[in-house]
Amino acid sequence: MRVSVDEDKCCGAGQCVLIAPEVFDQREDDGIVVLLDAEPPAEHHAAVRESADVCPAAAITLDESR
């Protein structure tokens, strides 16, 4: 799995950080998503998928072909 984020779309809701803190964080100043691990290990895939599903701005993109 390869994860990418679109910072321009991100609204800073923070759901991704709550669901998958090993993969996502937020900038202190504006709450915009910070991607910590673009290719997370398999044990985090379910949480990353959930994060992408609940993102209100659809700022998280997953490539599952990897």
Predicted model as a PDB file, atoms N, CA, C, CB and O in Angstrom, pLDDT in the B-factor column:
MODEL        1                                                                  
ATOM      1  N   MET A   1       0.838  -1.185   0.000  1.00 97.00           N  
ATOM      2  CA  MET A   1       0.000   0.000   0.000  1.00 97.00           C  
ATOM      3  C   MET A   1       0.878   1.241   0.000  1.00 97.00           C  
ATOM      4  CB  MET A   1      -0.950   0.002   1.212  1.00 97.00           C  
ATOM      5  O   MET A   1       1.853   1.341   0.744  1.00 97.00           O  
ATOM      6  N   ARG A   2       0.504   2.176  -0.850  1.00 98.00           N  
ATOM      7  CA  ARG A   2       1.179   3.478  -0.875  1.00 98.00           C  
ATOM      8  C   ARG A   2       0.136   4.550  -0.568  1.00 98.00           C  
ATOM      9  CB  ARG A   2       1.879   3.744  -2.267  1.00 98.00           C  
ATOM     10  O   ARG A   2      -0.942   4.570  -1.162  1.00 98.00           O  
ATOM     11  N   VAL A   3       0.470   5.432   0.359  1.00 98.00           N  
ATOM     12  CA  VAL A   3      -0.437   6.482   0.803  1.00 98.00           C  
ATOM     13  C   VAL A   3       0.074   7.824   0.317  1.00 98.00           C  
ATOM     14  CB  VAL A   3      -0.583   6.477   2.339  1.00 98.00           C  
ATOM     15  O   VAL A   3       1.274   8.096   0.366  1.00 98.00           O  
ATOM     16  N   SER A   4      -0.835   8.660  -0.151  1.00 98.00           N  
ATOM     17  CA  SER A   4      -0.485  10.039  -0.461  1.00 98.00           C  
ATOM     18  C   SER A   4      -1.568  10.947   0.088  1.00 98.00           C  
ATOM     19  CB  SER A   4      -0.306  10.247  -1.990  1.00 98.00           C  
ATOM     20  O   SER A   4      -2.718  10.538   0.246  1.00 98.00           O  
ATOM     21  N   VAL A   5      -1.192  12.174   0.375  1.00 98.00           N  
ATOM     22  CA  VAL A   5      -2.145  13.154   0.897  1.00 98.00           C  
ATOM     23  C   VAL A   5      -2.059  14.426   0.074  1.00 98.00           C  
ATOM     24  CB  VAL A   5      -1.877  13.455   2.395  1.00 98.00           C  
ATOM     25  O   VAL A   5      -0.997  14.787  -0.432  1.00 98.00           O  
ATOM     26  N   ASP A   6      -3.183  15.092  -0.049  1.00 98.00           N  
ATOM     27  CA  ASP A   6      -3.256  16.373  -0.748  1.00 98.00           C  
ATOM     28  C   ASP A   6      -3.459  17.440   0.316  1.00 98.00           C  
ATOM     29  CB  ASP A   6      -4.416  16.396  -1.828  1.00 98.00           C  
ATOM     30  O   ASP A   6      -4.572  17.642   0.802  1.00 98.00           O  
ATOM     31  N   GLU A   7      -2.383  18.117   0.671  1.00 96.00           N  
ATOM     32  CA  GLU A   7      -2.450  19.129   1.720  1.00 96.00           C  
ATOM     33  C   GLU A   7      -3.387  20.267   1.352  1.00 96.00           C  
ATOM     34  CB  GLU A   7      -1.069  19.675   2.006  1.00 96.00           C  
ATOM     35  O   GLU A   7      -3.977  20.892   2.234  1.00 96.00           O  
ATOM     36  N   ASP A   8      -3.534  20.545   0.061  1.00 97.00           N  
ATOM     37  CA  ASP A   8      -4.419  21.624  -0.366  1.00 97.00           C  
ATOM     38  C   ASP A   8      -5.891  21.292  -0.113  1.00 97.00           C  
ATOM     39  CB  ASP A   8      -4.203  21.920  -1.841  1.00 97.00           C  
ATOM     40  O   ASP A   8      -6.699  22.194   0.111  1.00 97.00           O  
ATOM     41  N   LYS A   9      -6.240  20.011  -0.148  1.00 97.00           N  
ATOM     42  CA  LYS A   9      -7.610  19.585   0.122  1.00 97.00           C  
ATOM     43  C   LYS A   9      -7.899  19.461   1.614  1.00 97.00           C  
ATOM     44  CB  LYS A   9      -7.882  18.265  -0.558  1.00 97.00           C  
ATOM     45  O   LYS A   9      -9.040  19.636   2.042  1.00 97.00           O  
ATOM     46  N   CYS A  10      -6.883  19.165   2.400  1.00 97.00           N  
ATOM     47  CA  CYS A  10      -7.054  18.868   3.820  1.00 97.00           C  
ATOM     48  C   CYS A  10      -7.717  20.044   4.551  1.00 97.00           C  
ATOM     49  CB  CYS A  10      -5.693  18.540   4.464  1.00 97.00           C  
ATOM     50  O   CYS A  10      -7.320  21.199   4.399  1.00 97.00           O  
ATOM     51  N   CYS A  11      -8.740  19.708   5.348  1.00 96.00           N  
ATOM     52  CA  CYS A  11      -9.442  20.728   6.124  1.00 96.00           C  
ATOM     53  C   CYS A  11      -9.060  20.695   7.609  1.00 96.00           C  
ATOM     54  CB  CYS A  11     -10.944  20.545   5.975  1.00 96.00           C  
ATOM     55  O   CYS A  11      -9.583  21.470   8.409  1.00 96.00           O  
ATOM     56  N   GLY A  12      -8.143  19.790   7.967  1.00 96.00           N  
ATOM     57  CA  GLY A  12      -7.650  19.739   9.340  1.00 96.00           C  
ATOM     58  C   GLY A  12      -8.593  19.103  10.338  1.00 96.00           C  
ATOM     59  O   GLY A  12      -8.507  19.390  11.532  1.00 96.00           O  
ATOM     60  N   ALA A  13      -9.495  18.243   9.877  1.00 96.00           N  
ATOM     61  CA  ALA A  13     -10.452  17.602  10.784  1.00 96.00           C  
ATOM     62  C   ALA A  13      -9.761  16.679  11.789  1.00 96.00           C  
ATOM     63  CB  ALA A  13     -11.483  16.812   9.983  1.00 96.00           C  
ATOM     64  O   ALA A  13     -10.229  16.534  12.918  1.00 96.00           O  
ATOM     65  N   GLY A  14      -8.658  16.058  11.388  1.00 96.00           N  
ATOM     66  CA  GLY A  14      -7.869  15.248  12.313  1.00 96.00           C  
ATOM     67  C   GLY A  14      -8.342  13.825  12.521  1.00 96.00           C  
ATOM     68  O   GLY A  14      -7.786  13.116  13.360  1.00 96.00           O  
ATOM     69  N   GLN A  15      -9.343  13.385  11.791  1.00 97.00           N  
ATOM     70  CA  GLN A  15      -9.828  12.021  11.958  1.00 97.00           C  
ATOM     71  C   GLN A  15      -8.745  10.995  11.628  1.00 97.00           C  
ATOM     72  CB  GLN A  15     -11.050  11.789  11.082  1.00 97.00           C  
ATOM     73  O   GLN A  15      -8.648   9.959  12.286  1.00 97.00           O  
ATOM     74  N   CYS A  16      -7.937  11.279  10.615  1.00 98.00           N  
ATOM     75  CA  CYS A  16      -6.873  10.353  10.223  1.00 98.00           C  
ATOM     76  C   CYS A  16      -5.870  10.146  11.358  1.00 98.00           C  
ATOM     77  CB  CYS A  16      -6.152  10.873   8.973  1.00 98.00           C  
ATOM     78  O   CYS A  16      -5.390   9.034  11.578  1.00 98.00           O  
ATOM     79  N   VAL A  17      -5.564  11.209  12.064  1.00 98.00           N  
ATOM     80  CA  VAL A  17      -4.607  11.137  13.168  1.00 98.00           C  
ATOM     81  C   VAL A  17      -5.178  10.310  14.318  1.00 98.00           C  
ATOM     82  CB  VAL A  17      -4.238  12.550  13.659  1.00 98.00           C  
ATOM     83  O   VAL A  17      -4.458   9.540  14.953  1.00 98.00           O  
ATOM     84  N   LEU A  18      -6.462  10.474  14.579  1.00 98.00           N  
ATOM     85  CA  LEU A  18      -7.102   9.709  15.646  1.00 98.00           C  
ATOM     86  C   LEU A  18      -7.162   8.223  15.307  1.00 98.00           C  
ATOM     87  CB  LEU A  18      -8.509  10.241  15.909  1.00 98.00           C  
ATOM     88  O   LEU A  18      -7.013   7.376  16.188  1.00 98.00           O  
ATOM     89  N   ILE A  19      -7.381   7.906  14.028  1.00 98.00           N  
ATOM     90  CA  ILE A  19      -7.537   6.509  13.612  1.00 98.00           C  
ATOM     91  C   ILE A  19      -6.197   5.824  13.376  1.00 98.00           C  
ATOM     92  CB  ILE A  19      -8.377   6.432  12.352  1.00 98.00           C  
ATOM     93  O   ILE A  19      -6.024   4.661  13.739  1.00 98.00           O  
ATOM     94  N   ALA A  20      -5.243   6.537  12.768  1.00 98.00           N  
ATOM     95  CA  ALA A  20      -3.951   5.928  12.413  1.00 98.00           C  
ATOM     96  C   ALA A  20      -2.796   6.868  12.769  1.00 98.00           C  
ATOM     97  CB  ALA A  20      -3.910   5.581  10.903  1.00 98.00           C  
ATOM     98  O   ALA A  20      -2.150   7.417  11.876  1.00 98.00           O  
ATOM     99  N   PRO A  21      -2.532   7.056  14.058  1.00 98.00           N  
ATOM    100  CA  PRO A  21      -1.480   7.989  14.479  1.00 98.00           C  
ATOM    101  C   PRO A  21      -0.065   7.565  14.085  1.00 98.00           C  
ATOM    102  CB  PRO A  21      -1.538   8.160  15.961  1.00 98.00           C  
ATOM    103  O   PRO A  21       0.857   8.381  14.105  1.00 98.00           O  
ATOM    104  N   GLU A  22       0.107   6.297  13.730  1.00 98.00           N  
ATOM    105  CA  GLU A  22       1.428   5.844  13.286  1.00 98.00           C  
ATOM    106  C   GLU A  22       1.709   6.298  11.854  1.00 98.00           C  
ATOM    107  CB  GLU A  22       1.530   4.312  13.384  1.00 98.00           C  
ATOM    108  O   GLU A  22       2.860   6.304  11.417  1.00 98.00           O  
ATOM    109  N   VAL A  23       0.662   6.676  11.129  1.00 98.00           N  
ATOM    110  CA  VAL A  23       0.798   7.019   9.715  1.00 98.00           C  
ATOM    111  C   VAL A  23       0.560   8.509   9.457  1.00 98.00           C  
ATOM    112  CB  VAL A  23      -0.172   6.191   8.885  1.00 98.00           C  
ATOM    113  O   VAL A  23       1.148   9.084   8.541  1.00 98.00           O  
ATOM    114  N   PHE A  24      -0.301   9.132  10.265  1.00 98.00           N  
ATOM    115  CA  PHE A  24      -0.654  10.531  10.048  1.00 98.00           C  
ATOM    116  C   PHE A  24      -0.411  11.371  11.296  1.00 98.00           C  
ATOM    117  CB  PHE A  24      -2.110  10.646   9.621  1.00 98.00           C  
ATOM    118  O   PHE A  24      -0.508  10.889  12.425  1.00 98.00           O  
ATOM    119  N   ASP A  25      -0.093  12.644  11.058  1.00 98.00           N  
ATOM    120  CA  ASP A  25       0.010  13.633  12.128  1.00 98.00           C  
ATOM    121  C   ASP A  25      -0.570  14.923  11.575  1.00 98.00           C  
ATOM    122  CB  ASP A  25       1.505  13.825  12.625  1.00 98.00           C  
ATOM    123  O   ASP A  25      -1.005  14.973  10.424  1.00 98.00           O  
ATOM    124  N   GLN A  26      -0.577  15.971  12.400  1.00 97.00           N  
ATOM    125  CA  GLN A  26      -1.062  17.266  11.957  1.00 97.00           C  
ATOM    126  C   GLN A  26      -0.034  18.329  12.287  1.00 97.00           C  
ATOM    127  CB  GLN A  26      -2.415  17.599  12.604  1.00 97.00           C  
ATOM    128  O   GLN A  26       0.673  18.242  13.291  1.00 97.00           O  
ATOM    129  N   ARG A  27       0.042  19.345  11.419  1.00 97.00           N  
ATOM    130  CA  ARG A  27       0.922  20.479  11.689  1.00 97.00           C  
ATOM    131  C   ARG A  27       0.368  21.264  12.870  1.00 97.00           C  
ATOM    132  CB  ARG A  27       1.065  21.392  10.435  1.00 97.00           C  
ATOM    133  O   ARG A  27      -0.844  21.425  13.016  1.00 97.00           O  
ATOM    134  N   GLU A  28       1.263  21.740  13.697  1.00 95.00           N  
ATOM    135  CA  GLU A  28       0.877  22.487  14.897  1.00 95.00           C  
ATOM    136  C   GLU A  28       0.135  23.789  14.559  1.00 95.00           C  
ATOM    137  CB  GLU A  28       2.115  22.802  15.731  1.00 95.00           C  
ATOM    138  O   GLU A  28      -0.838  24.146  15.223  1.00 95.00           O  
ATOM    139  N   ASP A  29       0.600  24.483  13.533  1.00 95.00           N  
ATOM    140  CA  ASP A  29       0.080  25.828  13.272  1.00 95.00           C  
ATOM    141  C   ASP A  29      -1.303  25.855  12.637  1.00 95.00           C  
ATOM    142  CB  ASP A  29       1.027  26.559  12.392  1.00 95.00           C  
ATOM    143  O   ASP A  29      -2.096  26.747  12.939  1.00 95.00           O  
ATOM    144  N   ASP A  30      -1.616  24.892  11.756  1.00 96.00           N  
ATOM    145  CA  ASP A  30      -2.901  24.962  11.052  1.00 96.00           C  
ATOM    146  C   ASP A  30      -3.675  23.644  11.003  1.00 96.00           C  
ATOM    147  CB  ASP A  30      -2.669  25.434   9.659  1.00 96.00           C  
ATOM    148  O   ASP A  30      -4.775  23.601  10.452  1.00 96.00           O  
ATOM    149  N   GLY A  31      -3.124  22.578  11.566  1.00 96.00           N  
ATOM    150  CA  GLY A  31      -3.835  21.309  11.633  1.00 96.00           C  
ATOM    151  C   GLY A  31      -3.837  20.492  10.356  1.00 96.00           C  
ATOM    152  O   GLY A  31      -4.494  19.453  10.290  1.00 96.00           O  
ATOM    153  N   ILE A  32      -3.110  20.943   9.337  1.00 97.00           N  
ATOM    154  CA  ILE A  32      -3.061  20.225   8.067  1.00 97.00           C  
ATOM    155  C   ILE A  32      -2.307  18.911   8.256  1.00 97.00           C  
ATOM    156  CB  ILE A  32      -2.389  21.089   6.967  1.00 97.00           C  
ATOM    157  O   ILE A  32      -1.346  18.834   9.021  1.00 97.00           O  
ATOM    158  N   VAL A  33      -2.759  17.888   7.548  1.00 97.00           N  
ATOM    159  CA  VAL A  33      -2.207  16.541   7.669  1.00 97.00           C  
ATOM    160  C   VAL A  33      -0.718  16.499   7.321  1.00 97.00           C  
ATOM    161  CB  VAL A  33      -2.974  15.581   6.769  1.00 97.00           C  
ATOM    162  O   VAL A  33      -0.248  17.197   6.423  1.00 97.00           O  
ATOM    163  N   VAL A  34       0.003  15.663   8.058  1.00 97.00           N  
ATOM    164  CA  VAL A  34       1.402  15.355   7.777  1.00 97.00           C  
ATOM    165  C   VAL A  34       1.475  13.836   7.624  1.00 97.00           C  
ATOM    166  CB  VAL A  34       2.379  15.889   8.927  1.00 97.00           C  
ATOM    167  O   VAL A  34       1.065  13.096   8.518  1.00 97.00           O  
ATOM    168  N   LEU A  35       1.988  13.385   6.511  1.00 98.00           N  
ATOM    169  CA  LEU A  35       2.134  11.950   6.261  1.00 98.00           C  
ATOM    170  C   LEU A  35       3.432  11.463   6.878  1.00 98.00           C  
ATOM    171  CB  LEU A  35       2.101  11.639   4.742  1.00 98.00           C  
ATOM    172  O   LEU A  35       4.511  11.907   6.486  1.00 98.00           O  
ATOM    173  N   LEU A  36       3.339  10.555   7.838  1.00 98.00           N  
ATOM    174  CA  LEU A  36       4.513  10.034   8.530  1.00 98.00           C  
ATOM    175  C   LEU A  36       5.099   8.802   7.852  1.00 98.00           C  
ATOM    176  CB  LEU A  36       4.161   9.704   9.955  1.00 98.00           C  
ATOM    177  O   LEU A  36       6.302   8.556   7.937  1.00 98.00           O  
ATOM    178  N   ASP A  37       4.247   8.025   7.176  1.00 98.00           N  
ATOM    179  CA  ASP A  37       4.710   6.779   6.563  1.00 98.00           C  
ATOM    180  C   ASP A  37       3.930   6.536   5.276  1.00 98.00           C  
ATOM    181  CB  ASP A  37       4.547   5.578   7.543  1.00 98.00           C  
ATOM    182  O   ASP A  37       2.768   6.134   5.322  1.00 98.00           O  
ATOM    183  N   ALA A  38       4.556   6.775   4.138  1.00 98.00           N  
ATOM    184  CA  ALA A  38       3.892   6.627   2.838  1.00 98.00           C  
ATOM    185  C   ALA A  38       3.662   5.173   2.454  1.00 98.00           C  
ATOM    186  CB  ALA A  38       4.707   7.302   1.764  1.00 98.00           C  
ATOM    187  O   ALA A  38       2.814   4.883   1.610  1.00 98.00           O  
ATOM    188  N   GLU A  39       4.408   4.256   3.065  1.00 98.00           N  
ATOM    189  CA  GLU A  39       4.236   2.834   2.790  1.00 98.00           C  
ATOM    190  C   GLU A  39       4.159   2.085   4.124  1.00 98.00           C  
ATOM    191  CB  GLU A  39       5.406   2.284   1.902  1.00 98.00           C  
ATOM    192  O   GLU A  39       5.100   1.397   4.519  1.00 98.00           O  
ATOM    193  N   PRO A  40       3.027   2.233   4.803  1.00 98.00           N  
ATOM    194  CA  PRO A  40       2.906   1.635   6.141  1.00 98.00           C  
ATOM    195  C   PRO A  40       2.885   0.115   6.093  1.00 98.00           C  
ATOM    196  CB  PRO A  40       1.646   2.137   6.827  1.00 98.00           C  
ATOM    197  O   PRO A  40       2.488  -0.474   5.088  1.00 98.00           O  
ATOM    198  N   PRO A  41       3.314  -0.520   7.183  1.00 97.00           N  
ATOM    199  CA  PRO A  41       3.276  -1.985   7.248  1.00 97.00           C  
ATOM    200  C   PRO A  41       1.837  -2.492   7.248  1.00 97.00           C  
ATOM    201  CB  PRO A  41       4.015  -2.490   8.502  1.00 97.00           C  
ATOM    202  O   PRO A  41       0.902  -1.748   7.545  1.00 97.00           O  
ATOM    203  N   ALA A  42       1.679  -3.753   6.916  1.00 97.00           N  
ATOM    204  CA  ALA A  42       0.366  -4.369   6.741  1.00 97.00           C  
ATOM    205  C   ALA A  42      -0.535  -4.221   7.966  1.00 97.00           C  
ATOM    206  CB  ALA A  42       0.531  -5.829   6.417  1.00 97.00           C  
ATOM    207  O   ALA A  42      -1.752  -4.107   7.821  1.00 97.00           O  
ATOM    208  N   GLU A  43       0.035  -4.219   9.154  1.00 98.00           N  
ATOM    209  CA  GLU A  43      -0.807  -4.130  10.347  1.00 98.00           C  
ATOM    210  C   GLU A  43      -1.526  -2.783  10.475  1.00 98.00           C  
ATOM    211  CB  GLU A  43       0.034  -4.370  11.578  1.00 98.00           C  
ATOM    212  O   GLU A  43      -2.445  -2.657  11.284  1.00 98.00           O  
ATOM    213  N   HIS A  44      -1.125  -1.784   9.697  1.00 98.00           N  
ATOM    214  CA  HIS A  44      -1.780  -0.477   9.734  1.00 98.00           C  
ATOM    215  C   HIS A  44      -2.726  -0.250   8.550  1.00 98.00           C  
ATOM    216  CB  HIS A  44      -0.733   0.615   9.760  1.00 98.00           C  
ATOM    217  O   HIS A  44      -3.404   0.776   8.496  1.00 98.00           O  
ATOM    218  N   HIS A  45      -2.780  -1.178   7.616  1.00 98.00           N  
ATOM    219  CA  HIS A  45      -3.572  -0.975   6.403  1.00 98.00           C  
ATOM    220  C   HIS A  45      -5.056  -0.744   6.685  1.00 98.00           C  
ATOM    221  CB  HIS A  45      -3.416  -2.164   5.494  1.00 98.00           C  
ATOM    222  O   HIS A  45      -5.663   0.134   6.072  1.00 98.00           O  
ATOM    223  N   ALA A  46      -5.642  -1.498   7.579  1.00 98.00           N  
ATOM    224  CA  ALA A  46      -7.071  -1.340   7.875  1.00 98.00           C  
ATOM    225  C   ALA A  46      -7.359   0.060   8.420  1.00 98.00           C  
ATOM    226  CB  ALA A  46      -7.536  -2.411   8.888  1.00 98.00           C  
ATOM    227  O   ALA A  46      -8.342   0.690   8.031  1.00 98.00           O  
ATOM    228  N   ALA A  47      -6.508   0.539   9.312  1.00 98.00           N  
ATOM    229  CA  ALA A  47      -6.701   1.875   9.883  1.00 98.00           C  
ATOM    230  C   ALA A  47      -6.500   2.960   8.830  1.00 98.00           C  
ATOM    231  CB  ALA A  47      -5.738   2.098  11.055  1.00 98.00           C  
ATOM    232  O   ALA A  47      -7.208   3.967   8.834  1.00 98.00           O  
ATOM    233  N   VAL A  48      -5.544   2.761   7.936  1.00 98.00           N  
ATOM    234  CA  VAL A  48      -5.309   3.734   6.868  1.00 98.00           C  
ATOM    235  C   VAL A  48      -6.502   3.778   5.919  1.00 98.00           C  
ATOM    236  CB  VAL A  48      -4.019   3.390   6.092  1.00 98.00           C  
ATOM    237  O   VAL A  48      -6.921   4.855   5.495  1.00 98.00           O  
ATOM    238  N   ARG A  49      -7.048   2.611   5.585  1.00 98.00           N  
ATOM    239  CA  ARG A  49      -8.249   2.574   4.733  1.00 98.00           C  
ATOM    240  C   ARG A  49      -9.411   3.309   5.402  1.00 98.00           C  
ATOM    241  CB  ARG A  49      -8.654   1.111   4.426  1.00 98.00           C  
ATOM    242  O   ARG A  49     -10.126   4.074   4.756  1.00 98.00           O  
ATOM    243  N   GLU A  50      -9.589   3.071   6.688  1.00 98.00           N  
ATOM    244  CA  GLU A  50     -10.660   3.759   7.421  1.00 98.00           C  
ATOM    245  C   GLU A  50     -10.430   5.267   7.421  1.00 98.00           C  
ATOM    246  CB  GLU A  50     -10.747   3.237   8.871  1.00 98.00           C  
ATOM    247  O   GLU A  50     -11.373   6.040   7.251  1.00 98.00           O  
ATOM    248  N   SER A  51      -9.188   5.684   7.610  1.00 98.00           N  
ATOM    249  CA  SER A  51      -8.860   7.106   7.589  1.00 98.00           C  
ATOM    250  C   SER A  51      -9.229   7.733   6.259  1.00 98.00           C  
ATOM    251  CB  SER A  51      -7.379   7.317   7.869  1.00 98.00           C  
ATOM    252  O   SER A  51      -9.811   8.817   6.219  1.00 98.00           O  
ATOM    253  N   ALA A  52      -8.896   7.058   5.173  1.00 98.00           N  
ATOM    254  CA  ALA A  52      -9.232   7.567   3.845  1.00 98.00           C  
ATOM    255  C   ALA A  52     -10.741   7.635   3.654  1.00 98.00           C  
ATOM    256  CB  ALA A  52      -8.603   6.689   2.760  1.00 98.00           C  
ATOM    257  O   ALA A  52     -11.256   8.583   3.060  1.00 98.00           O  
ATOM    258  N   ASP A  53     -11.446   6.631   4.155  1.00 98.00           N  
ATOM    259  CA  ASP A  53     -12.907   6.584   4.012  1.00 98.00           C  
ATOM    260  C   ASP A  53     -13.607   7.715   4.763  1.00 98.00           C  
ATOM    261  CB  ASP A  53     -13.432   5.248   4.508  1.00 98.00           C  
ATOM    262  O   ASP A  53     -14.588   8.271   4.268  1.00 98.00           O  
ATOM    263  N   VAL A  54     -13.116   8.057   5.943  1.00 98.00           N  
ATOM    264  CA  VAL A  54     -13.790   9.067   6.758  1.00 98.00           C  
ATOM    265  C   VAL A  54     -13.284  10.491   6.535  1.00 98.00           C  
ATOM    266  CB  VAL A  54     -13.639   8.717   8.198  1.00 98.00           C  
ATOM    267  O   VAL A  54     -13.854  11.439   7.074  1.00 98.00           O  
ATOM    268  N   CYS A  55     -12.240  10.647   5.761  1.00 98.00           N  
ATOM    269  CA  CYS A  55     -11.690  11.991   5.523  1.00 98.00           C  
ATOM    270  C   CYS A  55     -12.750  12.865   4.844  1.00 98.00           C  
ATOM    271  CB  CYS A  55     -10.396  11.917   4.644  1.00 98.00           C  
ATOM    272  O   CYS A  55     -13.163  12.567   3.723  1.00 98.00           O  
ATOM    273  N   PRO A  56     -13.197  13.944   5.509  1.00 97.00           N  
ATOM    274  CA  PRO A  56     -14.271  14.766   4.947  1.00 97.00           C  
ATOM    275  C   PRO A  56     -13.857  15.525   3.689  1.00 97.00           C  
ATOM    276  CB  PRO A  56     -14.749  15.746   5.982  1.00 97.00           C  
ATOM    277  O   PRO A  56     -14.713  15.942   2.907  1.00 97.00           O  
ATOM    278  N   ALA A  57     -12.558  15.705   3.489  1.00 97.00           N  
ATOM    279  CA  ALA A  57     -12.077  16.435   2.321  1.00 97.00           C  
ATOM    280  C   ALA A  57     -11.555  15.513   1.219  1.00 97.00           C  
ATOM    281  CB  ALA A  57     -10.990  17.394   2.733  1.00 97.00           C  
ATOM    282  O   ALA A  57     -11.120  15.992   0.171  1.00 97.00           O  
ATOM    283  N   ALA A  58     -11.593  14.211   1.440  1.00 97.00           N  
ATOM    284  CA  ALA A  58     -11.053  13.232   0.490  1.00 97.00           C  
ATOM    285  C   ALA A  58      -9.610  13.568   0.120  1.00 97.00           C  
ATOM    286  CB  ALA A  58     -11.925  13.176  -0.779  1.00 97.00           C  
ATOM    287  O   ALA A  58      -9.219  13.517  -1.046  1.00 97.00           O  
ATOM    288  N   ALA A  59      -8.836  13.910   1.138  1.00 98.00           N  
ATOM    289  CA  ALA A  59      -7.447  14.321   0.933  1.00 98.00           C  
ATOM    290  C   ALA A  59      -6.456  13.160   0.957  1.00 98.00           C  
ATOM    291  CB  ALA A  59      -7.062  15.319   1.980  1.00 98.00           C  
ATOM    292  O   ALA A  59      -5.274  13.351   0.672  1.00 98.00           O  
ATOM    293  N   ILE A  60      -6.925  11.964   1.293  1.00 98.00           N  
ATOM    294  CA  ILE A  60      -6.054  10.793   1.401  1.00 98.00           C  
ATOM    295  C   ILE A  60      -6.323   9.877   0.220  1.00 98.00           C  
ATOM    296  CB  ILE A  60      -6.279  10.041   2.750  1.00 98.00           C  
ATOM    297  O   ILE A  60      -7.467   9.506  -0.043  1.00 98.00           O  
ATOM    298  N   THR A  61      -5.258   9.514  -0.492  1.00 98.00           N  
ATOM    299  CA  THR A  61      -5.354   8.618  -1.634  1.00 98.00           C  
ATOM    300  C   THR A  61      -4.531   7.371  -1.350  1.00 98.00           C  
ATOM    301  CB  THR A  61      -4.877   9.315  -2.935  1.00 98.00           C  
ATOM    302  O   THR A  61      -3.414   7.456  -0.840  1.00 98.00           O  
ATOM    303  N   LEU A  62      -5.090   6.214  -1.686  1.00 98.00           N  
ATOM    304  CA  LEU A  62      -4.399   4.946  -1.473  1.00 98.00           C  
ATOM    305  C   LEU A  62      -4.150   4.261  -2.794  1.00 98.00           C  
ATOM    306  CB  LEU A  62      -5.203   4.033  -0.546  1.00 98.00           C  
ATOM    307  O   LEU A  62      -5.013   4.235  -3.671  1.00 98.00           O  
ATOM    308  N   ASP A  63      -2.950   3.702  -2.928  1.00 98.00           N  
ATOM    309  CA  ASP A  63      -2.609   2.852  -4.065  1.00 98.00           C  
ATOM    310  C   ASP A  63      -2.383   1.465  -3.495  1.00 98.00           C  
ATOM    311  CB  ASP A  63      -1.334   3.383  -4.854  1.00 98.00           C  
ATOM    312  O   ASP A  63      -1.360   1.207  -2.861  1.00 98.00           O  
ATOM    313  N   GLU A  64      -3.327   0.580  -3.717  1.00 95.00           N  
ATOM    314  CA  GLU A  64      -3.281  -0.757  -3.136  1.00 95.00           C  
ATOM    315  C   GLU A  64      -2.541  -1.743  -4.033  1.00 95.00           C  
ATOM    316  CB  GLU A  64      -4.687  -1.259  -2.870  1.00 95.00           C  
ATOM    317  O   GLU A  64      -2.440  -2.922  -3.691  1.00 95.00           O  
ATOM    318  N   SER A  65      -2.031  -1.297  -5.154  1.00 90.00           N  
ATOM    319  CA  SER A  65      -1.352  -2.216  -6.080  1.00 90.00           C  
ATOM    320  C   SER A  65       0.061  -2.557  -5.632  1.00 90.00           C  
ATOM    321  CB  SER A  65      -1.306  -1.614  -7.469  1.00 90.00           C  
ATOM    322  O   SER A  65       0.711  -3.403  -6.244  1.00 90.00           O  
ATOM    323  N   ARG A  66       0.535  -1.931  -4.600  1.00 65.00           N  
ATOM    324  CA  ARG A  66       1.895  -2.179  -4.112  1.00 65.00           C  
ATOM    325  C   ARG A  66       1.909  -3.208  -3.029  1.00 65.00           C  
ATOM    326  CB  ARG A  66       2.524  -0.911  -3.606  1.00 65.00           C  
ATOM    327  O   ARG A  66       2.973  -3.538  -2.505  1.00 65.00           O  
TER     328      ARG A  66                                                      
ENDMDL                                                                          
END                                                                             
